[in-house]
Amino acid sequence: MARSNVTPETKHDRMLAASGAARSPREPATSSAWRDPRSWRPYVVAIVAVAVALALRWLATPLLGDRYPFLFLFAAVLFAAWVGGLGPALLATNCGTVLHVIGAVNGERDDARLDGVATAAFLLLGIAISLLGAGLHRARERERAALAAYASEHALHRAHARTLDVLDTLTDGFIAVDRDGVVTYANAAAEHIARRPRGVLVGQPCGDAIPAFATSGVEAALRRVMSAGVSVTVDHRHPETGQWFQLKAHPAPEGGVSLHLRDVTANRERERELAESRRLLEQMTEGTPDILYRYDVLAERTVYVNRAIEELLGRSREDMQRATSRDWEAMVHPEDRATVRGALEHIAALADGEIWSYAYRMRHADGSYRWMRSRVTVFARTADGRVAEILGIAQDITFAREAEAVLARHGMP
């Protein structure tokens, strides 16, 4: 059964809404709005403004007497309208009217008769001031919104300009393509790579803007990115310059594609040179008649041995690369094993570039022994300077040793 993505709280709210009980009868529809201080703060300001106006009018009583009872209240209404709009201004008007009616404007008056004309005039003028102030408030809010929109648009424009400046400083090419395959932007590096001005590139289909893309599989890669929404990497060789570029296509917003082009000609050339060097080294090591080997002293195993070992000792190259130090020692003539051990101890103290040479006998696969002379040097060291690997070359000197023995038997030096 498919699991619903709706949370329990959402289900509960929907059930309450459907049953008409989503809101408590005791909670009015606008109660949530009053939880926001921005909604009720202007009304508090209006009440405070009226209170301040009354206090100022009371302080001015010795100077004004009973004249101009609404002088400061007009200012309070205008201030409330400026701060909060029509609602707070009407609240200030009503508060001022009520307080005037109950005699709170002038304090204790000898004549308690209600001045209906003055009150009506204040009420009407208060409403007019409220409407005027509300208009000013709306105009100010519109101005604020316009300034905010302008600032936001200006910030976006500056950010966009900075982005374009950054893209133009990149050494890699960058091309933006929309969902229709039309180039919408190309930086300076892309202009150089395409060898066409960006004014020609922008506004054209990618294949027309850079014709080489149409025949190198780039367009097919773009279609795959647009259809599958996956990133694709393509190696592209420029037909005119012979340069190699690595093109990475990534999905962009609204179905477009972002193309990143990097000149990898130097990398390709290095890879070619490295491959040639490896091939040359392999030919040299495999073609030499002597045994070339690389031995891990710490792990006591053979890392590499060439095929000469098959001809000189009749042993499989694969078997000897799996051979341990004990296997090698077992093939050494018993009388020469001490010589080999001593040589290994001396090799552990070799300086870089120093070569140590020693002779010993090795058993052939047919059981006979062959005289070998090894020349060994340090190939790698550990972080603390110990010898980790050695590189050696073993030469078959059996014929020379036998010749020396024959000469010795005949008394010849």
N, C-alpha and C positions, 0 to 999 in steps of 0.2 A: 504493500500500500504506500502510495506517495505521501511523504510527510509535508504538512502545511508549513509554509514559511512565516505565517502570522504568529506573532508572540501572544502569550496568554492575555497580556494587558490589552492588546489591540482587539482581541476577540471580545473581551469583557466590555470595552468601550462601545464596540459595535452593537453588542446585544442591548446595552442600555439605551443607545441611540434609537435602536429599532423599537424598543418598548416605550420610548418617550420618557424614560427615567434616567437619562444620562446626566441630567442636572437636578440637583436637589431642589425641592419646592421652596426651601428656605433660602436658597442661593439665587439671587437675581441673575439675569443673563449678562448683565454688565459688570458683575462682581469681579470677574477675572481682569477686566480692563482697569479697575480701580487698584488692583495689586501692583500695577506699574506706576512708580512715582511720577513719571513724566505726564501721566494723565490727570492726576489730582493736584500736583504741585502748583500749577497756575491759579487754581481756585484758592489755595491757601495764600498765595501771594496777593490775590485780590482782597481777601479778608484782612490780611495784615496791612495792605495799602489803605483800606478804609479806616482801620484802627489808627494808623499813623495820621491820616487826614483829620480825624476827630481830635486827636491829641494836639495837633498843630493849631486847629481852629480854637480849641479851648485855651491854648497859650496866647493866641492872638485876640482873645476876647477883650482885654483892656484896651486894645488899640482899635478894634473894629466894632466892638459892641455887638448889637444884634444885626448889623448889616452883613451882607454877603455870607449867609449861613452855609451855602454850598460851594464856596470858593475852593476849598481844599479837596472837597469830594469830587469836583470835576477833574482835578488832577489825578486823584486816585483811580477814577473810572478810565481815564485816558491811559494811565500806566498799566492797569490791568489788561486793557485791550491790546496794548503794545506787547505785553509779555505773553499773554495766553490766548488772545483772540476774542471772539464774540462772547463765548460762554462766561469766562471770568469777568469780562466787562459788565455784562448784564447782572451778574451776581453782585458786583460792587455797586451798581446803580440801585438794585433792590435793597441791599443792606443800608445804603445811605438814605433811601426814601423811608424805610421802616424806622431807622433810628431818628430821623427828623420828625416823623409822626409822633413817636413816643416821647419827644422832647429831649433826646440825647445829644442833639447838635449844640444847643446853647445852654445846656444845663437847666437849672431851675429858672423858668421864665415867669415874669409877672402876668403876662397875658398868655394863657394856655390855649387860646383858640388856634386851631389848625389853619395854617396859611395854605389853603388848597391851591391857590394860583401858583405860589412859589413851589409847592411840592410837585404839582403837575408839570410846571415848567422844567424843574430839575429832572423829573422822570423822562420827559420828552427829549430834553437836551442830553441826558445820560444815554438814552437809546441811540440818539444820533451820534454821540461821541463813541459809543460802543461799535456802531456800524463803521464809523470812520476809522477807529483804531483797529477793528478787525480787518478792514481792507489793508491798512498799513501793515498789519501783522502778516496777512497772506502775501503781500508784496515782498515783505522781508524774507519770509520762508521761501518764496519762489526765487528770490535773489540768492539766498543761501544754497538752495538746491542747484541753481544754475552755476554758482561758483564752485560747488562741490563737483558737479558734473564736468565743468571745465577743468578743474584741477585733476580729476580722475582721468579725463581724456588726455590732458597734457602729460600726466605721468605715464599713461600708456604709450603716448607718442614718444616720449623721451626713452622709455624702456625699449620700445620697438627700434628706435634709432640706435640705442646702445647695442642692442642685439645685432643689428645689421653691421655696425662698426666692428663688433667682435667677429662676426662671420667673415668680414672682409680682411681681417688680420690673420685668419687661419691659413696655414700652408696647404691644407687639404681642401679639395673642391667640395662645394655644397650646392646642391640644386634641389629646389622644391617643385614638386609636380602635383597638380590637383587631380581629382578623381577622373577627369577626362583625359589625363595624360599630357596636359599642357603645362609647360614650364612657367612658373609664377615668380621664381627668384633664382638668381645664380650669383655667387660671390666672385671676387676677383680671381681666386685660384681656379674656379671652374671656367672662367672666361679664358684663362691662360691654357688650361688643359684642352678645352674645346677648340682653341685657336679661332674663336669668333667672339665679337663684342657682345656683351650681355644684352644690349638693346636688340640684337638679332635673336638671341636665345629666348628671352622672355616673350611669352605670348604665342609661342609655336609649340606644336606637338613635340614630344621629346625626340622621336625618331627623325623629325625634320630639323629640329634645332641642332642635333648632333647626329648626322647620318651614320656615323660608325656604330652607334648604339643599335641601329635597326638590323645590323648583320652580325652582331656579336652575342646575341642572346640576352642583351640587357632589357630589351622591350618585353621579352617573355618573362624575365624575372620581375619586371614591374607589374605585369598582369597577375603574376602569382601573389605578389605582396598585396595587391588590391583585393584579390578574390579570397585569399586564405588568411590575410592579416598576419603573416609571418615575416620575419626578417630573412633576407637572402643576401649571400655574398657571391660575387661574380668577379673573375679575373678577366680584364679586358686589355687587349693590345691595340694601341693606336696604329691604324694602317699606314699613316703618313710618316710618323716619327719613329715608330717601332718601340715606343715607350709602353711599359706595362703599368696598368692601374688596377688597384683593387677597389671594386665598387661594392659598397654595402647599402642595401635598400631597406628602409624601416617604415612600417606603417605610420602615417601621420593623421592628425585629426581631420574629420570630415572626409575620410576616404582617400586622402592624398598619400604621397610617398616622399620621404626625405632620402636624398641620394648623397652619400659621402664617397668622394673619390680621393684615393691616396696613390701617389706615384711610388710604385714598388719596383721600378726598374733597377735601382741599385741593389735591392734585396735579391731580385732575380739573378742579377749578374754575380752577386756573392754566392748564391746557391749553386749557380753553374760552375763557378770557379772551385767551390768546395767539392762538388761532385767530381770534377776533373781531378782535383788533388787526391780525393779518396780513391778514385780509379787508378791513378798513377801509383799511389802508395800500395794499393792492393797488388798491382802488377809487380812492383819492386819486391814486396815481401813474399809473394807467392813464387816469383821467378828466381829468387836467390837460392843457390845450392846449399847454403848453411841453414841451420835451424834457428829461427827467430822466435823468441818467446817473451812473454810478459807474465810475471809471477807476483801474486799477492802474498807478501811476507806475513802479514797479520792473520789472514784467513787460511794461509797455507794451502793455496790452490792455484792452478794455472788459469790465467785469464785468457791468454791467447797463445797459440803456437801455429806456425805455418805448416804447409804440406811437405816441407823438406824432411820432416821427421819420419814420414812414411818411407822415403827412399833410403835414408841413412840408418834408421833403426828398425824399419819394417813394422812400425806400430801405427795404429789408426790415429788420425788427428783428433777425431771426436773422443776416443778413449783417453788420450793424453790430456785433453782439456778438462776431463772429469777427474783426472788423477790427483791424488792428495800428496802431501810431502812424503808420507810413508811409501806410497807407490813409487815415487821417483827414487827414494833412497834404496828401495829394494832392487832397482835396476842398476845401481852403482856397484862396481866391483867391491867386494868386502875389504880389500886392502886400501881402497881409495875413499872409503866413507868418512874416515877421520879428516881427510883433506877437504872434502866437500863441506863437512860441518864447520871446519875452521874458516873456510871461505865465506860461508854464510854469516858467521859471526863478524868477520872483517867487513863484509858488505854492509852490515847494520850500522857501521861507523863511517861509511863513505861520505865524502863531501859531494855537493852537487857538481856534476861534470867530471868527477873522478871515475876512472875505470879500473876494475880489478879483474885480473886474468888468472886462471888456474886450469890445470889439466887433470883428467880422470878418465876412467874406463866405464862405458855404459854397455849393458847387455842388449844385444840385438834380439829380435823376436825369434831368430833361429837358434839362440843359445850362445852364440859367439859374442865376444866383447870387442868394442870399437873404442879407440882412443879419441877423446873429445877435448877441445880447448874452448872454454867459455870466457867471454869478455862481458862483464856486467857493469851496469851503471844505475844510479837511482832514477826512477821514473816518477814517483809521487811520494809525498810525505804527509803525515798527519798534521793537525793544527798545532801540536806541541813539538813538531820537528822530527819525529821518528820516521824511519823509512817505512813506507807503506807498501810500495810496489817497486819492483826492479825490472829492468829491460835488459835482456841478454841475447847474445848470438853465440851459438855453439858450432864449431867447425870440426869436421872429421879429419884428425891428424894421424889416423892409423897407418897410412902408407909412410909418412915421415918417421914415425916411431919404429916401424919395422925396418926401414932403411937404416936408421941409427943403430938398431940392434945388430944388423948384418955387418955394418962397418966396425962395430965394437968387437964382434967375434973375430974379425980378420985383423984386429989390431990397428985399424985405421981411425984417425980422430974424426 
